[in-house]
Amino acid sequence: GSHDSFSYWVDEKSPVGPDQATAIKRLARISLVRKIMKKWSVTQNLTFKEQLEGGIRYFDLRVSSKPGEVGQEIYFIHGLFGIKVWDGLKEINSFLEQHPKEVIFLDFNHFYAMDDSHHHYLINRIYSAFESKLCCVECVEYVTLLYMWEKKHQVLIFYHHPLHQEYPFLWPGNKMPAPWANTTNVHKLLQFLETTLGERSRYGTFHVSQAILTPRVKTIARHLIRGLKNTLVHRNLPMILNWVKAQKPGVMGVNIITSDFVELVDFAATVIALNDLLLEEDESAT
């Protein structure tokens, strides 16, 4: 999976998003401030299509309306506004049309400046994009690849808002817990990932290990121009990847792992290769 999957493009010319504090919104009237914000808002280099082609199958999504804009259009957001959600959904669906056995997870986990009418608009867009590809809520353990292929389903949508109850194809957010370490220290991050894996539910939910470091205000202040990638990601990704290589999938093991800048190391290939351990277990059992 990728963290803030849509942030490969953010609009430094647009106003700052409603996910930011009032003080930052005031500061960001200065175009230089928005340029600096972009260096810290972008967590991926690859488009949806490029991420999919590289093996990413879980997408972490934050969305917002644009306050003051006429209509109900919804955009991806991370500090600054990204592309329209509808454009992203169409790009993803185009990939699925060409690869009918691929299955993806779309996790809508943060909503900003959205009332119920915005939500209904977005949910209808999601349905319009994928239609029969959408997998309705089911017991997690039933949802195998074989199950998805038989039903010709390809998309699981997780929607962290009470309105999920009104639509059978929206999975509740509590089926996709994603504990967040909120640290700049790679050793604390790895300890947190170990602890939360040990605490994960044995059955009934998926589980996201967020293998990401989060800048604090002072981190940004000290390294304004360098940005997220050069300050935190480049230096620590090799150690994070070593942790991934040491994991085992399955019950109480890793399930979904997310990272920033997924193309910088063999992240997706390393995670995918963990599935071989499950195949070895099956072979030894038979």
N, C-alpha and C positions, 0 to 999 in steps of 0.2 A: 504493500500500500504506500501511497504518497501522502505527506502532510500538507495541508492547505494546497490541495492538488491543482487548483485553478490559478495559482498566483504567478504563473509564468508571464502573465501580462497584467499590469495594473496601470491605471490611467492617472499619471501625475498631473494632468491638466484639470481633472475633475475635482470638486470639493472633497475634503477628507470625509471618510465614512462615519455613520452614526455609531460604529463600534469603538470610536476613540473618545477620549476625555475632552471636555470643553476647552481646557487650556491648549491642548494639541490642535484642536480645530482653529483656535485663534491664531496660533503660531503659523499654521499651515497656509494662512493667507499669503505668506511669503513663498514664492515659487521654489527658492533654494531649499526650504524646509521640506517641501513635497518631494524634491529630488532625493534628499537624504532618506525620507520615509520609504521611498521606493526600494532603496538598498536593504532595508530591514523588513519590508513587506513581502518581497519576492522570496519564496522558499523552494521554487522549482524552476528549472530552465526549459523543460520539455512541455509541448502542448499535450492535450488529452490523447490525441492520436499517437504521438510519439511515446507517451507513457504506456499506452496500451500495447504498442508494438514492442516495447521493451520489457513487457511482462507484468506491469502493474495492473491489479484487478480490484483493489479497494481504493475509493476516492473519498477524501475528507473534505466536506463542502460547507462553507459559510456563505450565507446569502442575505441580501438586503434590498429594500426598495430604495429609490433615490428621492429623499425628501424634497418636496417642491416640484417634482416632475409630474406632468399630467399623465394619467393612466396608471397601470398597475405592474409595469415591467419590473422584473426582479433580476438583480445582478449578483455575481460572486463578489465577495468583499474580504479584504484583509488589510485594514488601515486605509487603503485606497480602493476605489471600485475597479473590478475586473470586467470581463466580458459578460454579455447577457447570458443568463442560465440557459435560455432556450437554444442559443447557439452552441453551447457546450453539450447539451443533451443530444442535439442533432449530430454533432461530431462523433459522440460515443456510439449512437445508434448506427451510424454509417459503418463503424468498425464491426459491430455485432452482426449486421446484415451480411458482411463478408466472411464472418467467422462464427457460424451458427452453433458451434459447440463450446464457445467461450462464455463464461459466467462472470458477472461483475457485481460489486457491492457499491452502492452510492449512499453515503452517510451524511444526511442533512442535519448537522448538529448545532448550528448557531444561526439564529434569525434576528435581524435588526430592522427596526422601523417597519414592521409588518403587522397589519391587523388581520382579522379573519378573512376579509375579502382578498387580501394579498395572498394568503395561504391557499385559499380555494383556487385562485388564478394559477399559482405555481403548481399545485397538485394536478390541476387539469392539463397543464403543460407537460408534466412528467408522464401522465397517462397518454397524451397525444404522441409523445416521442416514442414510447415503447409498447404500448397496448398489450398484445398477447404475450409479449416477452416477459411481462412482470410476474414475479412469483408471489402469490398471496401468502399471508402469514400462516406458518405451519410450525409443528414441533421441530426445533432446530436439528435434532438428530435424524429426522427423516430427509433433510435436504442434502442428498448426495448428488454427485454429478449425474449419476444414472437417472435419478428422480427428475432432475432438471431437463435432461435430454429427452426423456420419455414425454414430458409435458411441453417440450419446446420453450421452456422458460430460460431466460438469460440474465435477468436483472432482479436483484433484491434491493429495495429502497428502505432505508432506515430514516425515520422522521421524528425528531426529538421535540414533539409538540403534541398537546392533547388531541388535536384534530386527526391524528393518525387513526383514532378509534372509528372515524366515519368512513374509512376507505380500507377495504380488505387487502389491498396491495401495499399498504404502508406498514412496515414493521415498527414496533415501538422502539424508542431509543434505548430502553433498558435491556434489549436483546443484543446490543452492541456496546458494552461498557469499554471505555478507553481511558483508563486512569492516566493522569498527567503528572509528571515528576516536577515540572516548573523549576528547573535548576540549570545553572550554567556549568556545573561541575560534572564531568563525564563519569567519575567514580560514583558519585551520588546517584546519577541516572541509572547506572547499571545495577546498583544495589536496589533501587526502587523497582526496576523491571523484574528482578529476581523475587522481591517481596510480593509484588502484585500478582505474579504468576502463581506463587504459592497459595495466594488467597482466592484465585479465580474459581468461579462456580464449576463444579464437575460436569454438570449437564444443564441444558436449557438456554444457553446463551453463546454467542460468539465472544471473542475477546481480542482487543487491540493492544499490542505492546507499542507504545509511542516512543520509538528510539530517537528522540529529538531533544536538543538543548534549547532552552528558552532564554533570550537575552533579557536582562533587567534594565531599568532606566539608566543605571550607572554604566552598564556594559555599552549601551548605545552612546552615552555621553563621551566615554573614553575612546570609542572607535567609530565616531560619526561617519567618516568617509569610507571606512573599510567595508562596512555592511556585514550582514549575517554570515554569508558564505565564507568570507575571508577571516572573520573574527572567531566564529565558533565551529563551523561545519568542517572545513578542510582539515583542521588540526585533529579533530576528534573522531571523524568517520572511520578511520582504520580500526580504532579500538572498539567502536560500536559494532563494526562488521565482525570482528573476532568474537564478540559476545554472541552475535547471531549464529555464527558457524558452530558454536558449542551447544546450541539448543536442540531440543527434541520436540517434534510436533505430537499432537494427540491429546488425550485427556490429561489435564493439568500441565500440559506443555504449551508451546507457542501456537498461536492460531493465525492472527494477522499481525504483521509488523510494519510500522510506517517509518518513513525517513524523509528528511529534507534532501533536495538535490539528488534524486535517486540514481542519476546517471554517473555520478562522480566516482563511484566504485561499483563492483559487480553486485550491487545490492539485490536487485530482483532475482538474478540467477542464483545467488546464494540462498535466498529464502526459498525459492522454488525447489532447489536441490534437497532441502530438508525433507521433502515428501518421499524421497528415496528411502529414508529411514523407516517410514511406515510400510513401504512395500517389502523391505527386508523383514520386518516383523511378521507381515502376513505370510511370507514364504516360509519363515522358520516355524510358524504356527501350523502350517499345513504339511 
